[in-house]
Amino acid sequence: MASTPEPEEAELATLVAGMAHEINNPISYVIGNLNELAAICAAMADTLARYRDELRSRGDDSATRMGDIEAKLRELGGLALAEELLADASEGARRIRDLVRDLLSVSRSSHLISAPLRIDDVLDQTLRLVARPLAARAELVRDFAATRPVLGDASRLGQVFLNLLTNALDACAAAPGRAHRIHVRTRDLARAVRVEVDDTGAGIEPGERARVFAPFVTTKPAGTGTGLGLYVSRRIVAAHRGEIGFEDVPGGGTRFWVELPSIPGAK
């Protein structure tokens, strides 16, 4: 069963989807071409090094001429500068791509394909997506005790849980030098199912707490994150008639929780 968005939301979704299509196509070409240029720069650097070594072994003035060529390259910044500029341009292009993706998620978050589902199944699938980075940064503890199904969109809820897990991983990475644990638990409430994602990371500064779910707000280092993940997550949860929030974990870290209405009478 699909929920029907309001006319204004449907118009916004259509507009954003069109813009995303118009932006994503050229930005994909830009990213692809920048990757090719980076490979060419790497090949040029390797080729120049091989020529230099070969000319030096000859013992004639060829090595001097090669040195002149390299000096001219250095005046322009050298291949190292070219590689740095390409890396910056590639990162900028990827940020545009990610921003468009997240804006598209905002426009679609109220349009759900709802079906009965088990939250634990959605979490299992999401945890598989982050298995490698999670294993590298923290110990995973599962405590799945929910038994009641909910009515929801598995893809959209998976996006919420992916955002929460990714943020938990980033919080652990921001507090290096100690072992970390991410605890994912589910349980039944009287009329809902609750999901909790605990981390032992850096926590949320008091001055940032009021803006956690605001759009374009992020505490991550510059160049990472669009600041839309939690904003999108809150919209998706609200479209499911649920609630999302966070609280401090005793001993340090943060707990994000999601509560979704369970299907009455279902087991």
C-alpha positions as CSV (number, residue, x, y, z in Angstrom):
1,M,0.0,0.0,0.0
2,A,1.5,3.3,-1.0
3,S,0.8,6.6,0.9
4,T,-0.3,9.5,-1.2
5,P,1.7,12.7,-0.8
6,E,0.0,16.1,-0.7
7,P,-0.1,18.0,-4.0
8,E,2.6,20.4,-2.9
9,E,4.9,17.5,-1.9
10,A,4.2,15.7,-5.1
11,E,5.1,18.8,-7.1
12,L,8.3,19.2,-5.0
13,A,9.2,15.6,-5.6
14,T,8.7,15.9,-9.3
15,L,10.8,19.1,-9.4
16,V,13.7,17.7,-7.3
17,A,13.7,14.4,-9.3
18,G,14.0,16.4,-12.6
19,M,16.8,18.5,-11.2
20,A,18.5,15.4,-9.8
21,H,18.4,13.8,-13.3
22,E,19.7,17.0,-15.0
23,I,22.6,17.3,-12.4
24,N,23.5,13.6,-11.9
25,N,24.1,12.9,-15.6
26,P,26.8,15.6,-16.2
27,I,28.3,15.2,-12.7
28,S,28.7,11.5,-13.5
29,Y,30.7,12.4,-16.6
30,V,32.7,14.9,-14.6
31,I,33.6,12.3,-12.0
32,G,34.5,9.7,-14.6
33,N,36.7,12.1,-16.6
34,L,38.5,13.3,-13.4
35,N,39.2,9.7,-12.5
36,E,40.7,9.2,-16.0
37,L,42.8,12.4,-15.7
38,A,44.1,11.2,-12.3
39,A,45.1,7.9,-13.9
40,I,46.8,9.8,-16.8
41,C,48.7,12.0,-14.3
42,A,49.9,8.9,-12.4
43,A,51.1,7.3,-15.7
44,M,52.9,10.5,-16.8
45,A,54.7,10.7,-13.5
46,D,55.8,7.1,-13.8
47,T,56.9,7.6,-17.4
48,L,58.9,10.7,-16.6
49,A,60.7,8.9,-13.8
50,R,61.6,6.0,-16.1
51,Y,62.9,8.4,-18.8
52,R,65.0,10.3,-16.2
53,D,66.6,7.1,-15.0
54,E,67.3,5.9,-18.5
55,L,68.8,9.2,-19.6
56,R,71.0,9.4,-16.5
57,S,72.4,6.0,-17.3
58,R,73.6,7.2,-20.7
59,G,75.9,9.8,-19.3
60,D,75.3,12.4,-22.1
61,D,73.5,15.8,-22.1
62,S,70.1,14.1,-22.4
63,A,69.8,14.1,-18.7
64,T,70.4,17.8,-18.6
65,R,67.7,18.4,-21.1
66,M,65.4,16.2,-19.1
67,G,66.2,18.3,-16.0
68,D,65.2,21.5,-17.9
69,I,61.8,19.9,-18.8
70,E,61.2,18.9,-15.2
71,A,62.2,22.4,-14.0
72,K,59.5,23.9,-16.3
73,L,57.0,21.5,-14.9
74,R,58.0,22.6,-11.3
75,E,57.5,26.3,-12.3
76,L,53.8,25.4,-13.0
77,G,53.5,23.4,-9.8
78,G,54.5,20.0,-11.1
79,L,52.5,16.9,-11.5
80,A,52.0,16.8,-7.7
81,L,50.0,20.0,-7.9
82,A,48.0,18.6,-10.8
83,E,47.2,15.5,-8.8
84,E,46.2,17.6,-5.8
85,L,43.9,19.8,-7.9
86,L,42.3,16.7,-9.5
87,A,41.7,15.2,-6.0
88,D,40.0,18.4,-4.8
89,A,37.9,18.6,-8.0
90,S,36.9,14.9,-7.6
91,E,35.9,15.4,-4.0
92,G,33.9,18.5,-4.9
93,A,32.1,16.6,-7.6
94,R,31.3,13.7,-5.3
95,R,29.9,16.1,-2.7
96,I,27.6,17.5,-5.4
97,R,26.5,14.0,-6.2
98,D,25.9,13.1,-2.6
99,L,24.0,16.4,-2.0
100,V,21.7,15.7,-4.9
101,R,21.1,12.1,-3.7
102,D,20.2,13.4,-0.2
103,L,17.9,16.1,-1.6
104,L,16.1,13.5,-3.6
105,S,15.7,11.4,-0.5
106,V,14.1,14.4,1.2
107,S,11.5,14.8,-1.6
108,R,10.6,11.2,-1.6
109,S,10.5,10.6,2.2
110,S,6.8,11.1,2.5
111,H,6.0,8.7,-0.4
112,L,6.1,5.2,1.1
113,I,5.4,1.7,-0.1
114,S,4.0,0.2,3.1
115,A,3.9,-3.5,3.9
116,P,4.0,-5.7,7.0
117,L,7.7,-6.3,7.9
118,R,9.9,-7.4,10.8
119,I,12.3,-4.6,12.0
120,D,15.0,-7.2,12.8
121,D,15.0,-8.3,9.1
122,V,15.6,-4.8,7.9
123,L,18.4,-4.3,10.5
124,D,20.1,-7.5,9.5
125,Q,20.2,-6.4,5.9
126,T,21.5,-3.0,6.8
127,L,24.2,-4.4,9.1
128,R,25.5,-6.4,6.2
129,L,26.0,-3.2,4.2
130,V,28.3,-1.8,6.9
131,A,29.9,-5.1,8.0
132,R,33.5,-4.2,6.8
133,P,33.8,-0.7,8.3
134,L,32.0,-1.8,11.4
135,A,34.4,-4.7,12.0
136,A,37.4,-2.3,11.6
137,R,36.1,0.3,14.1
138,A,34.0,-1.3,16.7
139,E,32.6,-4.5,18.3
140,L,29.0,-5.1,17.2
141,V,26.5,-6.3,19.9
142,R,23.1,-7.4,18.7
143,D,20.2,-7.7,21.0
144,F,17.1,-8.3,18.9
145,A,14.0,-9.0,21.0
146,A,11.2,-7.4,19.0
147,T,8.5,-9.8,17.9
148,R,5.7,-7.6,16.6
149,P,5.6,-6.5,12.9
150,V,5.2,-3.0,11.7
151,L,3.7,-1.5,8.6
152,G,6.5,0.2,6.7
153,D,8.7,0.7,3.7
154,A,11.7,-1.6,4.1
155,S,13.9,0.5,1.8
156,R,13.2,3.8,3.5
157,L,13.5,2.3,7.0
158,G,16.8,0.7,5.9
159,Q,18.0,4.2,4.9
160,V,17.2,5.4,8.4
161,F,19.1,2.6,10.1
162,L,22.0,3.0,7.7
163,N,22.2,6.7,8.6
164,L,22.2,5.9,12.4
165,L,24.8,3.1,12.0
166,T,27.1,5.3,9.8
167,N,26.8,8.2,12.4
168,A,27.7,5.7,15.1
169,L,30.8,4.6,13.2
170,D,31.8,8.2,12.6
171,A,31.4,9.0,16.3
172,C,33.7,6.1,17.2
173,A,36.2,7.2,14.7
174,A,36.2,10.7,16.3
175,A,37.3,9.2,19.6
176,P,40.4,7.2,18.7
177,G,42.7,5.4,21.1
178,R,40.2,3.1,22.8
179,A,38.1,0.1,21.9
180,H,34.6,0.9,20.8
181,R,31.3,-0.9,20.8
182,I,28.1,-0.4,18.8
183,H,25.1,-2.0,20.4
184,V,22.0,-2.5,18.3
185,R,18.8,-3.6,20.1
186,T,15.1,-4.0,19.4
187,R,12.2,-4.6,21.7
188,D,8.4,-4.5,21.8
189,L,6.6,-1.6,23.6
190,A,2.9,-1.5,24.4
191,R,1.9,-0.3,20.9
192,A,5.2,0.1,19.1
193,V,8.6,-1.4,18.3
194,R,11.7,0.4,19.5
195,V,15.1,0.3,17.9
196,E,18.2,1.6,19.7
197,V,21.7,2.2,18.3
198,D,24.3,2.9,21.0
199,D,27.8,3.9,20.4
200,T,30.8,4.6,22.7
201,G,32.0,7.5,20.5
202,A,32.6,11.2,21.1
203,G,29.1,12.1,22.0
204,I,27.2,15.3,21.0
205,E,28.3,18.7,22.2
206,P,25.6,20.5,24.3
207,G,25.6,23.4,21.8
208,E,24.8,21.0,18.9
209,R,22.0,19.1,20.5
210,A,19.1,21.4,19.5
211,R,20.3,21.3,15.8
212,V,20.9,17.5,15.4
213,F,17.9,17.0,13.1
214,A,18.2,20.3,11.3
215,P,19.0,20.2,7.6
216,F,22.6,20.9,6.4
217,V,23.9,20.6,10.0
218,T,26.8,18.3,10.5
219,T,29.5,17.9,13.1
220,K,31.7,15.8,10.8
221,P,35.0,17.1,9.4
222,A,34.8,19.5,6.4
223,G,34.3,17.6,3.2
224,T,32.4,14.7,4.8
225,G,28.7,14.4,5.0
226,T,25.9,16.7,3.7
227,G,24.1,17.4,6.9
228,L,20.9,15.8,5.6
229,G,21.1,12.3,6.9
230,L,19.3,12.8,10.2
231,Y,16.9,15.3,8.7
232,V,15.9,12.8,6.1
233,S,15.7,10.1,8.7
234,R,13.3,12.2,10.9
235,R,11.0,12.8,7.9
236,I,11.0,9.1,7.0
237,V,10.1,8.1,10.6
238,A,7.4,10.8,10.8
239,A,5.9,9.5,7.5
240,H,5.7,6.1,9.3
241,R,3.9,7.8,12.2
242,G,6.8,7.1,14.4
243,E,9.3,9.0,16.5
244,I,13.1,9.4,16.5
245,G,15.3,10.9,19.2
246,F,18.7,10.6,21.0
247,E,20.1,10.5,24.5
248,D,23.4,10.3,26.2
249,V,24.8,6.8,27.1
250,P,26.1,6.4,30.6
251,G,29.9,6.2,30.4
252,G,30.1,8.2,27.2
253,G,28.6,8.0,23.7
254,T,25.1,8.4,22.2
255,R,22.0,6.4,21.8
256,F,19.7,7.1,18.8
257,W,16.3,5.5,19.1
258,V,13.4,5.0,16.7
259,E,9.8,4.0,17.7
260,L,7.4,2.7,15.1
261,P,3.8,1.7,15.6
262,S,3.3,-2.0,15.6
263,I,0.4,-3.6,13.8
264,P,-2.4,-4.1,16.2
265,G,-3.2,-7.8,17.0
266,A,-0.3,-9.1,14.8
267,K,2.3,-11.4,16.1
